[in-house]
Amino acid sequence: MCEKGVDIYKLKDFAGHNNIKTTEIYLHLSKESLVQNIEWADALIGKALSSTEMVHELAY
């Protein structure tokens, strides 16, 4: 459900947990989801680094 966009706090309530930490113990993302998140972060970091490099080039 989390991979489909359901908020972890809604999952906590759905599971009947009193504490979000309990929900986190049982929350496991699929390998595909983890890979997608890493690819997204890499792209975001790459974009930020290239923007920073452009600013430095224009400054000099």
C-alpha positions in Angstrom: 0.0 0.0 0.0 2.9 2.4 0.8 4.3 1.8 -2.7 0.9 2.9 -4.1 1.1 6.2 -2.3 -0.7 5.5 1.0 0.7 7.6 3.8 2.5 5.7 6.5 0.3 7.3 9.2 -2.8 6.0 7.4 -1.1 2.6 7.3 -0.5 2.8 11.1 -4.1 3.4 11.7 -5.2 0.7 9.2 -2.9 -1.8 11.0 -4.1 -0.7 14.4 -0.7 0.3 15.7 -0.4 2.8 18.5 3.1 3.9 17.6 4.5 4.7 14.1 7.7 2.9 15.1 5.7 -0.4 15.1 4.5 0.3 11.6 8.0 1.1 10.4 9.2 -2.3 11.6 6.8 -4.0 9.3 7.2 -1.6 6.4 9.3 -3.2 3.6 9.7 -1.7 0.2 10.2 -3.9 -2.8 13.6 -4.0 -4.5 12.1 -2.3 -7.6 10.8 0.6 -5.4 14.2 1.0 -3.8 16.0 1.0 -7.2 13.5 3.6 -8.5 14.1 5.8 -5.4 17.9 5.6 -5.8 17.7 6.4 -9.6 15.5 9.4 -8.8 17.9 10.6 -6.1 20.9 10.2 -8.4 19.2 12.2 -11.2 18.3 14.9 -8.7 21.8 15.1 -7.4 23.3 15.1 -10.9 21.0 17.9 -11.9 21.9 19.9 -8.8 25.7 19.3 -9.4 25.5 20.4 -13.0 23.6 23.6 -12.0 26.2 24.3 -9.4 29.0 23.8 -12.0 27.3 26.2 -14.4 27.1 28.9 -11.7 30.8 28.4 -11.0 31.7 28.6 -14.7 29.7 31.8 -15.2 31.3 33.4 -12.1 34.8 32.9 -13.5 
